Amino acid sequence: MAETDYRITRRAVLEGGAATCLFLASGLPVGAQDAGATMAAGPVTTPIARIPMTFRINATEHAVKLDPRTTLLDALRNHLGLTGSKKGCDHGQCGACTVLVNGRRINSCLSLAVQHEGDEITTIEGLADGDQLHPVQAAFVARDGFQCGYCTPGQICSAVGMLEEVRAGWPSHASADVAAGAAALGDEEIRERMSGNICRCAAYPNIVAAIRDAAEEV
């Protein structure tokens, strides 16, 4: 068996000294060389455990295991197959993901699913009563309040929530008298209250007309 050559060369000393200087300059102890090599290779990630959650969506109970970081929108679309709610900007700016939680409209892309266990969640799939469309849905069809249709589920859910806000007497920035109770729902009020929902096809005149018609029925 050949003997191992343990001779120290000038080159080995220089290389070792240079490596030590680099680690000292970085603030790491010399003994952290292996850790530094591991960091250079990339972070080691530990999978996040999924936890069981139960949701009541469109009057139906759903049990699912989710990463606690999952947004309500991703839970609806990717885990429960309710793809009516759309992912547009994913920053809460376009309104395509709007759903109703306990009757109030929210941007589901900005809300964690785990926050809504026990809440009553309504998506676009749950607005109709069988084959009978919700009055807002029917008005959108009658007024042709959509073009590509991508934003339409969010527009409709937002409109349903908005009409409830009007009935509850909530004022808007366009309300002439914020203490007057239920506002007269003219075009300016509708535009202001629906300003969080963007239609890139610019079907706004028809959307406003549809909501104005629906307001008389709901």
C-alpha positions, 0 to 999 in steps of 0.5 A: 500500500502506497504511503500518503504524501503529507508534505506541505508545499508552498502552493498549499500554504498560499491557497489555504491562507488566501481562503482563510483571509476571505472567510475572515474578511466576510465575518465568518469564523474559519470553521464555517468553511463547510457551511459557506460551501453549503450556502453557495450551493443554495439554501436547504428548504424544509417543506411546509406541512399542510394542515386540514381546513374546512370551508363552507363555499356556496352552501357546501362544506369542503375539507382540504389540506393546505399549506397555511400560506395558500391564498383564498384565491389559490385554494378556490382555483387550484385545490377546490376546482372553483375556477370562476374567480380569476387571477388577474394582477395578483396584487388586489388591484384589478378585482378579477378575484372578487368573492363574497365572504359573509356577504362582503366583497373581498379580493381573494388574492390578498386573503389567506385561506386559513383566515376564512374557516367557518366563514360563508364564502360565495363565488360566482358559481354560487350566485345562481339558483339552479338554472335561475340566474342572479338578477345581477348576472341576468342584467349583465347578459341583457346589457352585454356587460362583458366582452372577453369575460375574464373580469366578469365573475369579479365584476358580478360578485363585486356588484352584488356586494356593492348593492348590499352596501348601498342598502345598508346605507354605506356612503361612498366618495361620490355621495353628496351627503354621507349621513343621508343613509342609502344613496341614490344609485346613479351612474356616478355612484356606481362608477365610484363604488365599482372603481376597484374592478377593472375591465381591460376591454372597457365595457364600463358603460354596459356594466354601469347600465347592468348594475343600474337595472339590477339595483331595481330588482335585488 
